[in-house]
Structure formats: structure tokens, C-alpha cells
């Protein structure tokens, strides 16, 4: 074999060796990269899970259905000034506490809403004894979180001739501390009697949601007046 042929063989061998070395290095590099992945995944999985649970708990609201809603009330006790207010009744007519109490005691009856059949029974009972309440110059306002159409519906269905006040923004409900947080902020069943001097003469809200009927309200008005009326409520 001549010298030129020998040189060709040397070059070919060198090329083959070079290609082999490049392939070997590439394989090793790939192995190193693949070997690094499990380590990275392990580190990610080993992060303390407490961070995730804490962030989740921070956005959860308390389960108010497990809380006694009566404990959340802020009933105004007798002797305290009653919050003054101006609003509108179910027909859109203005209602002012100061104007009403100038005539006599004002009875505020907070009820849950049109959906509540027990509340409707209470309101109808008060309606049946309205003449006896009027004998004390008392004004009666029934207040709920219903809007004006629902309040008007309640008034019509129950045949109420006294004032029904819609309070969908819960302004009066909050003023008098009777918001039921466990039921979307509707009114807790409650009764206030406000005197001519603007102070709370009587306030009532029962833990079990017991409602005062007309007889109970009349008894309180009699105590405040210091004498019974000349007529007696229905039995």
C-alpha cells in the first residue's frame, strides 16, 4: 500500500473514533440530566403541605349554621335611646319614627319574611287585635328583609292594615341588632316598644325564635301605660 492510501485509512479511523467519542459524551450527558430530574421532583414533593392547607383555611368562612344565632344578636335593652330612622313602607309612603312616637308608643315587629308561615300567623293575630293596640295610641310597624313587592304581598295575603316596612338592605335590622347571620341576614323574630320620649321601653327576642302575640304586646303596653284599656283583646 502506498503512502497516500495509508493516510486515507488513518483519517477514516480518526473520524470514526471522533464520532464514537461524541456519541459516548452525549449519552453520558443525557444520563446525567435524567438522573437530575428525580432529585428535583423529590424536592418539590417534599415541600411542607402546611402552607397549602393554611392558605385554604384562610379563605374559608365559618359555618354559621353551627352557631347559635341568638348569641349573635345585639338587642337594645329597655332604657336606651332607640335608633331614629326614616324609611318607606310597602306602598312607598314615608315612615318616620319621630313622627309616629309623637302620637304614642311605637311597636316594631321584626319578622323573617313572606316565606314564613309562623310569622304570618303572628302578624294576622296582631291584626285581629289592632283595635286594642290602637286604644293605647300605639302604631305598629312590621319589618322584614323582604323587598317592597314581597312586603306588599304579605300585607295583602294577611289582610294587614297596619304598616309593613321592607328592609332589603337590612338597615333597620342592623340598627336594632336583630340580624340573623345564619339565615342570610334576615330578621330574627323580635319585638320593640318605643316610648314617646324615644327610649326603648321593651325589647324581646327569644333564643328558640319564640314570637310574641297580640296578647303579650298588649300586656306590655298596659304595664307601660299603668292602666288597662276599657276593652279586652280576643281570647
C-alpha positions as CSV (number, residue, x, y, z in Angstrom):
1,X,0.0,0.0,0.0
2,X,1.4,3.4,-0.9
3,X,1.7,6.4,1.4
4,X,-1.4,8.2,0.1
5,X,-3.6,5.2,0.7
6,X,-2.2,4.8,4.2
7,X,-3.0,8.4,5.0
8,X,-6.6,7.9,3.9
9,X,-7.0,4.9,6.3
10,X,-5.6,7.0,9.1
11,X,-8.0,9.8,8.5
12,X,-11.0,7.4,8.4
13,X,-10.0,5.7,11.6
14,X,-9.6,9.1,13.3
15,X,-13.1,10.2,12.1
16,X,-14.7,7.0,13.4
17,X,-13.0,7.4,16.8
18,X,-14.1,11.1,17.0
19,X,-17.8,10.2,16.2
20,X,-17.7,7.4,18.8
21,X,-16.4,9.8,21.4
22,X,-19.0,12.4,20.6
23,X,-21.8,9.8,20.9
24,X,-20.4,8.5,24.2
25,X,-20.3,12.0,25.7
26,X,-23.9,12.7,24.5
27,X,-25.1,9.5,26.2
28,X,-23.4,10.4,29.5
29,X,-24.8,13.9,29.4
30,X,-28.3,12.6,28.8
31,X,-27.9,10.2,31.7
32,X,-26.8,13.0,34.0
33,X,-29.8,15.1,33.0
34,X,-32.2,12.2,33.5
35,X,-30.6,11.5,36.9
36,X,-31.2,15.1,38.0
37,X,-35.0,15.0,37.4
38,X,-35.9,12.6,40.2
39,X,-34.0,14.7,42.6
40,X,-35.8,17.9,41.5
41,X,-39.2,16.2,41.7
42,X,-38.4,14.8,45.1
43,X,-37.5,18.2,46.4
44,X,-40.8,19.7,45.1
45,X,-42.9,16.9,46.6
46,X,-41.1,17.3,49.9
47,X,-42.3,20.8,50.5
48,X,-44.3,21.0,53.7
49,X,-48.0,20.7,52.9
50,X,-48.9,23.0,55.8
51,X,-48.5,26.1,53.6
52,X,-51.2,24.8,51.2
53,X,-53.6,23.9,54.0
54,X,-53.1,27.2,55.8
55,X,-53.9,29.2,52.6
56,X,-57.0,27.2,52.1
57,X,-58.2,27.7,55.6
58,X,-57.7,31.4,55.3
59,X,-60.4,31.7,52.6
60,X,-63.0,29.5,54.3
61,X,-65.9,31.2,56.0
62,X,-67.1,30.0,59.4
63,X,-70.1,27.7,59.3
64,X,-72.6,30.0,60.9
65,X,-75.3,27.3,60.9
66,X,-73.3,25.7,63.8
67,X,-73.5,28.9,65.8
68,X,-76.5,29.9,68.0
69,X,-77.8,32.9,66.0
70,X,-79.4,34.2,69.2
71,X,-75.9,34.7,70.6
72,X,-75.1,37.0,67.7
73,X,-77.9,39.4,68.4
74,X,-77.4,42.8,69.9
75,X,-80.8,43.6,71.3
76,X,-81.2,47.1,72.7
77,X,-82.2,46.9,76.4
78,X,-85.0,49.0,77.9
79,X,-84.0,52.5,78.9
80,X,-81.6,53.0,76.0
81,X,-82.4,55.5,73.2
82,X,-84.0,53.9,70.2
83,X,-82.2,54.5,66.8
84,X,-84.1,57.1,64.9
85,X,-85.0,56.3,61.3
86,X,-86.8,57.5,58.2
87,X,-87.8,54.9,55.6
88,X,-90.7,54.0,53.3
89,X,-93.5,51.4,53.7
90,X,-94.5,48.8,51.2
91,X,-96.5,51.4,49.2
92,X,-93.6,53.8,49.1
93,X,-95.1,56.2,51.7
94,X,-92.6,57.8,54.1
95,X,-92.3,56.4,57.6
96,X,-90.6,58.4,60.3
97,X,-90.1,57.1,63.8
98,X,-90.1,60.6,65.4
99,X,-93.4,61.4,63.8
100,X,-95.0,58.1,65.0
101,X,-93.8,58.2,68.5
102,X,-95.0,61.7,69.0
103,X,-98.5,60.2,68.8
104,X,-97.9,57.3,71.2
105,X,-95.8,54.2,71.7
106,X,-94.4,52.5,68.5
107,X,-94.4,48.7,68.3
108,X,-91.8,47.3,66.0
109,X,-92.4,43.7,65.0
110,X,-89.4,42.1,63.2
111,X,-90.4,39.0,61.2
112,X,-88.4,36.7,58.9
113,X,-90.3,37.3,55.7
114,X,-93.1,36.3,53.3
115,X,-91.9,32.7,53.2
116,X,-92.5,32.3,57.0
117,X,-96.0,30.9,57.8
118,X,-95.4,31.2,61.5
119,X,-94.6,34.9,61.0
120,X,-97.8,35.4,59.0
121,X,-99.8,33.8,61.8
122,X,-98.3,36.3,64.3
123,X,-99.0,39.3,62.0
124,X,-102.6,38.2,61.5
125,X,-103.0,37.8,65.2
126,X,-101.8,41.3,65.8
127,X,-104.2,42.5,63.0
128,X,-107.1,40.8,64.8
129,X,-106.3,42.8,68.0
130,X,-105.4,46.1,66.3
131,X,-108.3,48.0,67.8
132,X,-107.0,47.1,71.3
133,X,-103.5,48.2,70.4
134,X,-104.9,51.5,69.0
135,X,-106.6,52.1,72.3
136,X,-103.1,52.8,73.6
137,X,-102.4,55.1,70.7
138,X,-99.9,52.6,69.5
139,X,-98.5,52.5,66.0
140,X,-97.5,49.0,64.7
141,X,-94.7,48.5,62.1
142,X,-93.9,45.0,60.8
143,X,-90.4,44.9,59.4
144,X,-88.5,42.3,57.4
145,X,-85.7,41.9,54.9
146,X,-88.2,41.5,52.0
147,X,-88.3,44.0,49.2
148,X,-91.3,46.2,48.6
149,X,-93.3,43.8,46.3
150,X,-92.9,40.9,48.8
151,X,-93.8,43.2,51.7
152,X,-96.9,44.3,49.8
153,X,-97.8,40.7,49.0
154,X,-97.6,39.8,52.7
155,X,-99.7,42.7,53.6
156,X,-102.4,41.7,51.1
157,X,-102.4,38.0,51.8
158,X,-102.6,38.5,55.6
159,X,-105.1,41.4,55.3
160,X,-102.9,43.7,57.3
161,X,-104.0,47.3,57.7
162,X,-101.0,48.4,59.8
163,X,-97.7,49.5,58.3
164,X,-95.4,46.9,56.7
165,X,-91.8,48.1,56.1
166,X,-89.5,46.5,53.6
167,X,-85.8,46.5,54.7
168,X,-83.9,44.6,51.9
169,X,-80.7,46.5,52.8
170,X,-81.0,45.3,56.5
171,X,-80.6,48.9,57.6
172,X,-83.3,48.8,60.3
173,X,-82.5,45.1,61.1
174,X,-78.9,46.2,61.8
175,X,-79.9,49.4,63.7
176,X,-81.9,47.3,66.1
177,X,-79.4,44.4,66.3
178,X,-81.7,41.6,65.1
179,X,-79.8,40.3,62.0
180,X,-79.8,36.5,61.8
181,X,-76.4,35.7,60.3
182,X,-77.2,32.0,60.0
183,X,-80.0,32.8,57.5
184,X,-78.6,35.3,55.0
185,X,-79.1,38.2,57.4
186,X,-82.9,38.1,57.6
187,X,-84.5,39.5,60.8
188,X,-84.6,37.4,63.9
189,X,-88.2,37.4,65.3
190,X,-88.2,40.3,67.7
191,X,-90.5,43.0,69.2
192,X,-89.6,46.5,70.4
193,X,-91.8,49.0,72.1
194,X,-90.5,52.6,71.8
195,X,-91.9,55.3,74.0
196,X,-92.9,58.9,73.2
197,X,-89.6,60.1,74.7
198,X,-87.6,58.0,72.1
199,X,-86.3,55.4,74.5
200,X,-86.8,51.6,74.3
201,X,-89.5,50.7,76.7
202,X,-89.5,47.0,75.9
203,X,-87.5,44.6,73.8
204,X,-87.8,40.9,73.2
205,X,-86.0,38.1,71.2
206,X,-86.1,34.5,72.3
207,X,-83.3,32.0,71.8
208,X,-85.6,29.5,70.2
209,X,-87.3,32.1,68.0
210,X,-90.5,32.3,70.0
211,X,-92.7,35.1,68.9
212,X,-94.9,37.5,70.9
213,X,-98.6,37.5,70.0
214,X,-101.0,40.4,70.4
215,X,-101.9,39.5,74.0
216,X,-98.2,39.6,75.0
217,X,-97.8,43.0,73.4
218,X,-100.9,44.4,75.0
219,X,-99.7,43.3,78.4
220,X,-96.6,45.3,77.9
221,X,-98.5,48.3,76.7
222,X,-100.7,48.0,79.8
223,X,-97.7,48.0,82.1
224,X,-96.2,51.0,80.4
225,X,-99.5,52.9,80.5
226,X,-100.1,51.9,84.1
227,X,-103.7,51.0,83.4
228,X,-105.7,48.6,81.2
229,X,-107.8,49.8,78.3
230,X,-111.6,49.8,78.6
231,X,-111.7,46.8,76.2
232,X,-110.1,43.4,76.3
233,X,-108.4,41.5,73.5
234,X,-109.8,38.4,71.9
235,X,-109.4,35.2,73.8
